[in-house]
Amino acid sequence: MPSAAASALVTRFAAPRIDVSLLDAIIGKHLVPKCAMQVKRSSELGPYERRTSNDYQCDCYFENATTGVTPAACKACRTSSDCPSERPACNYGFCEVH
């Protein structure tokens, strides 16, 4: 069994929506957070598969943070009501699919 401190740390990374400061730290270390991944693997070292789930996404935030450019499909938002129907979720300040 992991210690309470270890459990608290793992829980921060396992949450569907992680705190923006943690997201920035992950990106700052040149890693891709789960919410920005476009592919997945079904098994250890298995073939890549396109992400198809309804997982929380941060693709636009990640692209903007890593390149300094906001992709054309990404719209800035404050709330989900600012987003179009094809990208209805306002995540980290950008309209996302999920």
Backbone as XML, in Angstrom:
<?xml version="1.0"?>
<chain id="A" units="angstrom">
  <residue number="1" name="MET">
    <atom name="N" x="0.849" y="-1.191" z="0.000"/>
    <atom name="CA" x="0.000" y="0.000" z="0.000"/>
    <atom name="C" x="0.886" y="1.243" z="0.000"/>
  </residue>
  <residue number="2" name="PRO">
    <atom name="N" x="0.570" y="2.203" z="-0.865"/>
    <atom name="CA" x="1.359" y="3.434" z="-0.873"/>
    <atom name="C" x="1.077" y="4.278" z="0.370"/>
  </residue>
  <residue number="3" name="SER">
    <atom name="N" x="2.032" y="5.100" z="0.704"/>
    <atom name="CA" x="1.850" y="5.991" z="1.850"/>
    <atom name="C" x="0.810" y="7.052" z="1.505"/>
  </residue>
  <residue number="4" name="ALA">
    <atom name="N" x="0.362" y="7.773" z="2.515"/>
    <atom name="CA" x="-0.621" y="8.838" z="2.303"/>
    <atom name="C" x="-0.047" y="9.922" z="1.388"/>
  </residue>
  <residue number="5" name="ALA">
    <atom name="N" x="1.224" y="10.244" z="1.563"/>
    <atom name="CA" x="1.864" y="11.267" z="0.732"/>
    <atom name="C" x="1.941" y="10.808" z="-0.728"/>
  </residue>
  <residue number="6" name="ALA">
    <atom name="N" x="2.302" y="9.546" z="-0.941"/>
    <atom name="CA" x="2.377" y="9.010" z="-2.306"/>
    <atom name="C" x="0.994" y="8.995" z="-2.943"/>
  </residue>
  <residue number="7" name="SER">
    <atom name="N" x="-0.009" y="8.593" z="-2.194"/>
    <atom name="CA" x="-1.378" y="8.573" z="-2.713"/>
    <atom name="C" x="-1.842" y="9.973" z="-3.104"/>
  </residue>
  <residue number="8" name="ALA">
    <atom name="N" x="-1.504" y="10.957" z="-2.295"/>
    <atom name="CA" x="-1.890" y="12.340" z="-2.593"/>
    <atom name="C" x="-1.234" y="12.826" z="-3.881"/>
  </residue>
  <residue number="9" name="LEU">
    <atom name="N" x="0.012" y="12.467" z="-4.098"/>
    <atom name="CA" x="0.722" y="12.870" z="-5.311"/>
    <atom name="C" x="0.123" y="12.191" z="-6.537"/>
  </residue>
  <residue number="10" name="VAL">
    <atom name="N" x="-0.085" y="10.904" z="-6.475"/>
    <atom name="CA" x="-0.640" y="10.155" z="-7.603"/>
    <atom name="C" x="-2.041" y="10.658" z="-7.944"/>
  </residue>
  <residue number="11" name="THR">
    <atom name="N" x="-2.829" y="10.972" z="-6.942"/>
    <atom name="CA" x="-4.193" y="11.462" z="-7.152"/>
    <atom name="C" x="-4.184" y="12.761" z="-7.957"/>
  </residue>
  <residue number="12" name="ARG">
    <atom name="N" x="-3.229" y="13.634" z="-7.713"/>
    <atom name="CA" x="-3.144" y="14.895" z="-8.467"/>
    <atom name="C" x="-2.941" y="14.633" z="-9.953"/>
  </residue>
  <residue number="13" name="PHE">
    <atom name="N" x="-2.170" y="13.615" z="-10.304"/>
    <atom name="CA" x="-1.901" y="13.293" z="-11.706"/>
    <atom name="C" x="-3.025" y="12.473" z="-12.334"/>
  </residue>
  <residue number="14" name="ALA">
    <atom name="N" x="-3.761" y="11.729" z="-11.546"/>
    <atom name="CA" x="-4.788" y="10.826" z="-12.055"/>
    <atom name="C" x="-6.136" y="11.508" z="-12.274"/>
  </residue>
  <residue number="15" name="ALA">
    <atom name="N" x="-6.312" y="12.676" z="-11.736"/>
    <atom name="CA" x="-7.590" y="13.377" z="-11.886"/>
    <atom name="C" x="-7.852" y="13.693" z="-13.355"/>
  </residue>
  <residue number="16" name="PRO">
    <atom name="N" x="-9.114" y="13.635" z="-13.800"/>
    <atom name="CA" x="-9.413" y="13.948" z="-15.199"/>
    <atom name="C" x="-8.980" y="15.368" z="-15.582"/>
  </residue>
  <residue number="17" name="ARG">
    <atom name="N" x="-9.226" y="16.319" z="-14.707"/>
    <atom name="CA" x="-8.805" y="17.702" z="-14.938"/>
    <atom name="C" x="-7.794" y="18.059" z="-13.860"/>
  </residue>
  <residue number="18" name="ILE">
    <atom name="N" x="-6.552" y="18.225" z="-14.274"/>
    <atom name="CA" x="-5.518" y="18.566" z="-13.303"/>
    <atom name="C" x="-5.402" y="20.081" z="-13.168"/>
  </residue>
  <residue number="19" name="ASP">
    <atom name="N" x="-4.877" y="20.515" z="-12.056"/>
    <atom name="CA" x="-4.688" y="21.933" z="-11.792"/>
    <atom name="C" x="-3.796" y="22.538" z="-12.868"/>
  </residue>
  <residue number="20" name="VAL">
    <atom name="N" x="-4.101" y="23.760" z="-13.280"/>
    <atom name="CA" x="-3.339" y="24.403" z="-14.360"/>
    <atom name="C" x="-1.856" y="24.550" z="-14.009"/>
  </residue>
  <residue number="21" name="SER">
    <atom name="N" x="-1.515" y="24.744" z="-12.748"/>
    <atom name="CA" x="-0.098" y="24.859" z="-12.378"/>
    <atom name="C" x="0.622" y="23.525" z="-12.584"/>
  </residue>
  <residue number="22" name="LEU">
    <atom name="N" x="-0.046" y="22.417" z="-12.310"/>
    <atom name="CA" x="0.535" y="21.102" z="-12.556"/>
    <atom name="C" x="0.637" y="20.848" z="-14.062"/>
  </residue>
  <residue number="23" name="LEU">
    <atom name="N" x="-0.396" y="21.234" z="-14.799"/>
    <atom name="CA" x="-0.368" y="21.111" z="-16.259"/>
    <atom name="C" x="0.806" y="21.895" z="-16.840"/>
  </residue>
  <residue number="24" name="ASP">
    <atom name="N" x="1.006" y="23.117" z="-16.384"/>
    <atom name="CA" x="2.131" y="23.931" z="-16.853"/>
    <atom name="C" x="3.475" y="23.308" z="-16.487"/>
  </residue>
  <residue number="25" name="ALA">
    <atom name="N" x="3.562" y="22.711" z="-15.309"/>
    <atom name="CA" x="4.810" y="22.050" z="-14.898"/>
    <atom name="C" x="5.105" y="20.847" z="-15.791"/>
  </residue>
  <residue number="26" name="ILE">
    <atom name="N" x="4.096" y="20.073" z="-16.129"/>
    <atom name="CA" x="4.277" y="18.918" z="-17.017"/>
    <atom name="C" x="4.762" y="19.390" z="-18.385"/>
  </residue>
  <residue number="27" name="ILE">
    <atom name="N" x="4.077" y="20.383" z="-18.938"/>
    <atom name="CA" x="4.453" y="20.919" z="-20.246"/>
    <atom name="C" x="5.848" y="21.537" z="-20.185"/>
  </residue>
  <residue number="28" name="GLY">
    <atom name="N" x="6.161" y="22.211" z="-19.088"/>
    <atom name="CA" x="7.468" y="22.838" z="-18.917"/>
    <atom name="C" x="8.615" y="21.843" z="-18.885"/>
  </residue>
  <residue number="29" name="LYS">
    <atom name="N" x="8.330" y="20.600" z="-18.555"/>
    <atom name="CA" x="9.351" y="19.537" z="-18.547"/>
    <atom name="C" x="9.365" y="18.768" z="-19.873"/>
  </residue>
  <residue number="30" name="HIS">
    <atom name="N" x="8.698" y="19.334" z="-20.894"/>
    <atom name="CA" x="8.670" y="18.751" z="-22.246"/>
    <atom name="C" x="7.978" y="17.389" z="-22.281"/>
  </residue>
  <residue number="31" name="LEU">
    <atom name="N" x="6.956" y="17.249" z="-21.436"/>
    <atom name="CA" x="6.144" y="16.042" z="-21.428"/>
    <atom name="C" x="4.759" y="16.377" z="-21.981"/>
  </residue>
  <residue number="32" name="VAL">
    <atom name="N" x="4.062" y="15.375" z="-22.453"/>
    <atom name="CA" x="2.713" y="15.572" z="-22.980"/>
    <atom name="C" x="1.720" y="15.079" z="-21.922"/>
  </residue>
  <residue number="33" name="PRO">
    <atom name="N" x="0.870" y="15.966" z="-21.412"/>
    <atom name="CA" x="-0.118" y="15.526" z="-20.427"/>
    <atom name="C" x="-1.160" y="14.629" z="-21.085"/>
  </residue>
  <residue number="34" name="LYS">
    <atom name="N" x="-1.773" y="13.773" z="-20.297"/>
    <atom name="CA" x="-2.771" y="12.838" z="-20.820"/>
    <atom name="C" x="-3.878" y="13.555" z="-21.580"/>
  </residue>
  <residue number="35" name="CYS">
    <atom name="N" x="-4.295" y="14.713" z="-21.103"/>
    <atom name="CA" x="-5.404" y="15.424" z="-21.741"/>
    <atom name="C" x="-5.063" y="15.941" z="-23.138"/>
  </residue>
  <residue number="36" name="ALA">
    <atom name="N" x="-3.776" y="15.976" z="-23.491"/>
    <atom name="CA" x="-3.359" y="16.448" z="-24.817"/>
    <atom name="C" x="-2.924" y="15.313" z="-25.740"/>
  </residue>
  <residue number="37" name="MET">
    <atom name="N" x="-2.943" y="14.101" z="-25.256"/>
    <atom name="CA" x="-2.494" y="12.979" z="-26.082"/>
    <atom name="C" x="-3.531" y="12.648" z="-27.144"/>
  </residue>
  <residue number="38" name="GLN">
    <atom name="N" x="-3.071" y="12.402" z="-28.336"/>
    <atom name="CA" x="-3.939" y="12.066" z="-29.462"/>
    <atom name="C" x="-4.016" y="10.562" z="-29.702"/>
  </residue>
  <residue number="39" name="VAL">
    <atom name="N" x="-3.113" y="9.820" z="-29.063"/>
    <atom name="CA" x="-3.077" y="8.367" z="-29.234"/>
    <atom name="C" x="-3.028" y="7.684" z="-27.877"/>
  </residue>
  <residue number="40" name="LYS">
    <atom name="N" x="-3.260" y="6.380" z="-27.897"/>
    <atom name="CA" x="-3.179" y="5.578" z="-26.681"/>
    <atom name="C" x="-2.633" y="4.210" z="-27.061"/>
  </residue>
  <residue number="41" name="ARG">
    <atom name="N" x="-2.341" y="3.411" z="-26.071"/>
    <atom name="CA" x="-1.934" y="2.025" z="-26.275"/>
    <atom name="C" x="-2.828" y="1.151" z="-25.420"/>
  </residue>
  <residue number="42" name="SER">
    <atom name="N" x="-3.226" y="0.006" z="-25.959"/>
    <atom name="CA" x="-4.068" y="-0.922" z="-25.202"/>
    <atom name="C" x="-3.248" y="-1.821" z="-24.302"/>
  </residue>
  <residue number="43" name="SER">
    <atom name="N" x="-1.956" y="-1.967" z="-24.636"/>
    <atom name="CA" x="-1.079" y="-2.810" z="-23.837"/>
    <atom name="C" x="0.314" y="-2.184" z="-23.800"/>
  </residue>
  <residue number="44" name="GLU">
    <atom name="N" x="1.107" y="-2.611" z="-22.862"/>
    <atom name="CA" x="2.471" y="-2.110" z="-22.722"/>
    <atom name="C" x="3.231" y="-2.312" z="-24.028"/>
  </residue>
  <residue number="45" name="LEU">
    <atom name="N" x="3.742" y="-1.219" z="-24.596"/>
    <atom name="CA" x="4.478" y="-1.207" z="-25.857"/>
    <atom name="C" x="3.675" y="-1.729" z="-27.042"/>
  </residue>
  <residue number="46" name="GLY">
    <atom name="N" x="2.341" y="-1.768" z="-26.892"/>
    <atom name="CA" x="1.478" y="-2.177" z="-27.995"/>
    <atom name="C" x="1.411" y="-1.092" z="-29.052"/>
  </residue>
  <residue number="47" name="PRO">
    <atom name="N" x="0.722" y="-1.348" z="-30.137"/>
    <atom name="CA" x="0.631" y="-0.365" z="-31.214"/>
    <atom name="C" x="-0.176" y="0.861" z="-30.778"/>
  </residue>
  <residue number="48" name="TYR">
    <atom name="N" x="0.132" y="1.984" z="-31.398"/>
    <atom name="CA" x="-0.623" y="3.201" z="-31.129"/>
    <atom name="C" x="-2.024" y="3.076" z="-31.715"/>
  </residue>
  <residue number="49" name="GLU">
    <atom name="N" x="-2.987" y="3.620" z="-30.998"/>
    <atom name="CA" x="-4.366" y="3.685" z="-31.463"/>
    <atom name="C" x="-4.842" y="5.117" z="-31.282"/>
  </residue>
  <residue number="50" name="ARG">
    <atom name="N" x="-5.656" y="5.594" z="-32.179"/>
    <atom name="CA" x="-6.195" y="6.946" z="-32.082"/>
    <atom name="C" x="-7.094" y="7.047" z="-30.860"/>
  </residue>
  <residue number="51" name="ARG">
    <atom name="N" x="-6.971" y="8.135" z="-30.119"/>
    <atom name="CA" x="-7.826" y="8.372" z="-28.956"/>
    <atom name="C" x="-9.258" y="8.569" z="-29.432"/>
  </residue>
  <residue number="52" name="THR">
    <atom name="N" x="-10.174" y="7.810" z="-28.881"/>
    <atom name="CA" x="-11.576" y="7.909" z="-29.277"/>
    <atom name="C" x="-12.498" y="8.154" z="-28.093"/>
  </residue>
  <residue number="53" name="SER">
    <atom name="N" x="-11.957" y="8.201" z="-26.912"/>
    <atom name="CA" x="-12.800" y="8.328" z="-25.719"/>
    <atom name="C" x="-13.269" y="9.761" z="-25.515"/>
  </residue>
  <residue number="54" name="ASN">
    <atom name="N" x="-14.144" y="9.922" z="-24.573"/>
    <atom name="CA" x="-14.665" y="11.232" z="-24.216"/>
    <atom name="C" x="-13.871" y="11.845" z="-23.064"/>
  </residue>
  <residue number="55" name="ASP">
    <atom name="N" x="-12.584" y="11.528" z="-22.999"/>
    <atom name="CA" x="-11.744" y="12.057" z="-21.928"/>
    <atom name="C" x="-11.639" y="13.576" z="-22.015"/>
  </residue>
  <residue number="56" name="TYR">
    <atom name="N" x="-11.421" y="14.177" z="-20.881"/>
    <atom name="CA" x="-11.198" y="15.614" z="-20.787"/>
    <atom name="C" x="-10.013" y="15.987" z="-21.674"/>
  </residue>
  <residue number="57" name="GLN">
    <atom name="N" x="-10.146" y="17.006" z="-22.492"/>
    <atom name="CA" x="-9.099" y="17.387" z="-23.433"/>
    <atom name="C" x="-8.491" y="18.751" z="-23.125"/>
  </residue>
  <residue number="58" name="CYS">
    <atom name="N" x="-7.210" y="18.883" z="-23.468"/>
    <atom name="CA" x="-6.521" y="20.170" z="-23.357"/>
    <atom name="C" x="-5.605" y="20.379" z="-24.563"/>
  </residue>
  <residue number="59" name="ASP">
    <atom name="N" x="-6.028" y="19.867" z="-25.714"/>
    <atom name="CA" x="-5.228" y="19.962" z="-26.931"/>
    <atom name="C" x="-4.862" y="21.407" z="-27.275"/>
  </residue>
  <residue number="60" name="CYS">
    <atom name="N" x="-5.846" y="22.296" z="-27.251"/>
    <atom name="CA" x="-5.607" y="23.687" z="-27.635"/>
    <atom name="C" x="-4.648" y="24.379" z="-26.667"/>
  </residue>
  <residue number="61" name="TYR">
    <atom name="N" x="-4.856" y="24.168" z="-25.380"/>
    <atom name="CA" x="-3.969" y="24.766" z="-24.377"/>
    <atom name="C" x="-2.547" y="24.264" z="-24.577"/>
  </residue>
  <residue number="62" name="PHE">
    <atom name="N" x="-2.393" y="22.962" z="-24.784"/>
    <atom name="CA" x="-1.075" y="22.362" z="-24.979"/>
    <atom name="C" x="-0.397" y="22.928" z="-26.227"/>
  </residue>
  <residue number="63" name="GLU">
    <atom name="N" x="-1.112" y="22.975" z="-27.335"/>
    <atom name="CA" x="-0.520" y="23.499" z="-28.579"/>
    <atom name="C" x="-0.105" y="24.953" z="-28.407"/>
  </residue>
  <residue number="64" name="ASN">
    <atom name="N" x="-0.949" y="25.754" z="-27.763"/>
    <atom name="CA" x="-0.623" y="27.150" z="-27.533"/>
    <atom name="C" x="0.580" y="27.300" z="-26.614"/>
  </residue>
  <residue number="65" name="ALA">
    <atom name="N" x="0.631" y="26.484" z="-25.573"/>
    <atom name="CA" x="1.739" y="26.567" z="-24.604"/>
    <atom name="C" x="3.066" y="26.111" z="-25.208"/>
  </residue>
  <residue number="66" name="THR">
    <atom name="N" x="3.032" y="25.125" z="-26.095"/>
    <atom name="CA" x="4.284" y="24.578" z="-26.636"/>
    <atom name="C" x="4.768" y="25.294" z="-27.884"/>
  </residue>
  <residue number="67" name="THR">
    <atom name="N" x="3.850" y="25.896" z="-28.655"/>
    <atom name="CA" x="4.259" y="26.544" z="-29.903"/>
    <atom name="C" x="4.090" y="28.052" z="-29.876"/>
  </residue>
  <residue number="68" name="GLY">
    <atom name="N" x="3.268" y="28.544" z="-28.948"/>
    <atom name="CA" x="2.975" y="29.970" z="-28.909"/>
    <atom name="C" x="1.928" y="30.373" z="-29.945"/>
  </residue>
  <residue number="69" name="VAL">
    <atom name="N" x="1.391" y="29.384" z="-30.654"/>
    <atom name="CA" x="0.392" y="29.633" z="-31.694"/>
    <atom name="C" x="-0.885" y="28.877" z="-31.323"/>
  </residue>
  <residue number="70" name="THR">
    <atom name="N" x="-2.003" y="29.542" z="-31.453"/>
    <atom name="CA" x="-3.288" y="28.885" z="-31.217"/>
    <atom name="C" x="-3.775" y="28.307" z="-32.540"/>
  </residue>
  <residue number="71" name="PRO">
    <atom name="N" x="-3.999" y="27.000" z="-32.611"/>
    <atom name="CA" x="-4.503" y="26.398" z="-33.850"/>
    <atom name="C" x="-5.816" y="27.042" z="-34.295"/>
  </residue>
  <residue number="72" name="ALA">
    <atom name="N" x="-6.049" y="27.063" z="-35.600"/>
    <atom name="CA" x="-7.234" y="27.709" z="-36.171"/>
    <atom name="C" x="-8.534" y="27.149" z="-35.593"/>
  </residue>
  <residue number="73" name="ALA">
    <atom name="N" x="-8.579" y="25.862" z="-35.294"/>
    <atom name="CA" x="-9.800" y="25.237" z="-34.774"/>
    <atom name="C" x="-10.072" y="25.613" z="-33.320"/>
  </residue>
  <residue number="74" name="CYS">
    <atom name="N" x="-9.109" y="26.211" z="-32.660"/>
    <atom name="CA" x="-9.230" y="26.528" z="-31.239"/>
    <atom name="C" x="-9.722" y="27.955" z="-31.039"/>
  </residue>
  <residue number="75" name="LYS">
    <atom name="N" x="-10.715" y="28.093" z="-30.202"/>
    <atom name="CA" x="-11.277" y="29.398" z="-29.880"/>
    <atom name="C" x="-11.095" y="29.645" z="-28.389"/>
  </residue>
  <residue number="76" name="ALA">
    <atom name="N" x="-10.682" y="30.838" z="-28.034"/>
    <atom name="CA" x="-10.547" y="31.193" z="-26.622"/>
    <atom name="C" x="-11.940" y="31.309" z="-26.004"/>
  </residue>
  <residue number="77" name="CYS">
    <atom name="N" x="-12.036" y="30.976" z="-24.713"/>
    <atom name="CA" x="-13.326" y="31.034" z="-24.027"/>
    <atom name="C" x="-13.121" y="31.320" z="-22.545"/>
  </residue>
  <residue number="78" name="ARG">
    <atom name="N" x="-14.212" y="31.766" z="-21.923"/>
    <atom name="CA" x="-14.240" y="31.930" z="-20.465"/>
    <atom name="C" x="-15.148" y="30.888" z="-19.841"/>
  </residue>
  <residue number="79" name="THR">
    <atom name="N" x="-16.226" y="30.566" z="-20.557"/>
    <atom name="CA" x="-17.166" y="29.535" z="-20.118"/>
    <atom name="C" x="-17.594" y="28.729" z="-21.338"/>
  </residue>
  <residue number="80" name="SER">
    <atom name="N" x="-18.235" y="27.606" z="-21.109"/>
    <atom name="CA" x="-18.702" y="26.756" z="-22.208"/>
    <atom name="C" x="-19.717" y="27.464" z="-23.103"/>
  </residue>
  <residue number="81" name="SER">
    <atom name="N" x="-20.419" y="28.455" z="-22.576"/>
    <atom name="CA" x="-21.395" y="29.183" z="-23.401"/>
    <atom name="C" x="-20.710" y="30.007" z="-24.490"/>
  </residue>
  <residue number="82" name="ASP">
    <atom name="N" x="-19.398" y="30.231" z="-24.387"/>
    <atom name="CA" x="-18.629" y="30.937" z="-25.411"/>
    <atom name="C" x="-18.242" y="30.027" z="-26.576"/>
  </residue>
  <residue number="83" name="CYS">
    <atom name="N" x="-18.496" y="28.719" z="-26.440"/>
    <atom name="CA" x="-17.998" y="27.733" z="-27.403"/>
    <atom name="C" x="-19.054" y="27.289" z="-28.404"/>
  </residue>
  <residue number="84" name="PRO">
    <atom name="N" x="-18.608" y="26.960" z="-29.627"/>
    <atom name="CA" x="-19.541" y="26.442" z="-30.640"/>
    <atom name="C" x="-19.931" y="25.001" z="-30.330"/>
  </residue>
  <residue number="85" name="SER">
    <atom name="N" x="-20.992" y="24.528" z="-30.959"/>
    <atom name="CA" x="-21.511" y="23.190" z="-30.669"/>
    <atom name="C" x="-20.526" y="22.075" z="-31.013"/>
  </residue>
  <residue number="86" name="GLU">
    <atom name="N" x="-19.663" y="22.266" z="-32.010"/>
    <atom name="CA" x="-18.707" y="21.212" z="-32.357"/>
    <atom name="C" x="-17.519" y="21.135" z="-31.388"/>
  </residue>
  <residue number="87" name="ARG">
    <atom name="N" x="-17.337" y="22.154" z="-30.565"/>
    <atom name="CA" x="-16.295" y="22.169" z="-29.539"/>
    <atom name="C" x="-16.900" y="22.825" z="-28.290"/>
  </residue>
  <residue number="88" name="PRO">
    <atom name="N" x="-17.832" y="22.135" z="-27.612"/>
    <atom name="CA" x="-18.649" y="22.756" z="-26.568"/>
    <atom name="C" x="-18.028" y="22.904" z="-25.172"/>
  </residue>
  <residue number="89" name="ALA">
    <atom name="N" x="-16.864" y="22.326" z="-24.948"/>
    <atom name="CA" x="-16.273" y="22.365" z="-23.600"/>
    <atom name="C" x="-15.207" y="23.443" z="-23.495"/>
  </residue>
  <residue number="90" name="CYS">
    <atom name="N" x="-15.324" y="24.301" z="-22.505"/>
    <atom name="CA" x="-14.305" y="25.334" z="-22.268"/>
    <atom name="C" x="-13.312" y="24.778" z="-21.242"/>
  </residue>
  <residue number="91" name="ASN">
    <atom name="N" x="-12.157" y="24.333" z="-21.729"/>
    <atom name="CA" x="-11.123" y="23.724" z="-20.885"/>
    <atom name="C" x="-9.856" y="24.570" z="-20.931"/>
  </residue>
  <residue number="92" name="TYR">
    <atom name="N" x="-9.414" y="25.017" z="-19.794"/>
    <atom name="CA" x="-8.189" y="25.818" z="-19.692"/>
    <atom name="C" x="-8.208" y="27.020" z="-20.626"/>
  </residue>
  <residue number="93" name="GLY">
    <atom name="N" x="-9.369" y="27.599" z="-20.834"/>
    <atom name="CA" x="-9.475" y="28.827" z="-21.625"/>
    <atom name="C" x="-9.633" y="28.625" z="-23.116"/>
  </residue>
  <residue number="94" name="PHE">
    <atom name="N" x="-9.844" y="27.385" z="-23.565"/>
    <atom name="CA" x="-10.049" y="27.112" z="-24.993"/>
    <atom name="C" x="-11.211" y="26.146" z="-25.176"/>
  </residue>
  <residue number="95" name="CYS">
    <atom name="N" x="-11.936" y="26.312" z="-26.297"/>
    <atom name="CA" x="-13.036" y="25.421" z="-26.632"/>
    <atom name="C" x="-12.467" y="24.087" z="-27.126"/>
  </residue>
  <residue number="96" name="GLU">
    <atom name="N" x="-12.915" y="23.003" z="-26.513"/>
    <atom name="CA" x="-12.444" y="21.643" z="-26.857"/>
    <atom name="C" x="-13.652" y="20.765" z="-27.148"/>
  </residue>
  <residue number="97" name="VAL">
    <atom name="N" x="-13.416" y="19.626" z="-27.774"/>
    <atom name="CA" x="-14.482" y="18.684" z="-28.089"/>
    <atom name="C" x="-15.054" y="18.089" z="-26.815"/>
  </residue>
  <residue number="98" name="HIS">
    <atom name="N" x="-14.200" y="17.721" z="-25.856"/>
    <atom name="CA" x="-14.638" y="17.132" z="-24.583"/>
    <atom name="C" x="-13.936" y="17.841" z="-23.442"/>
  </residue>
</chain>
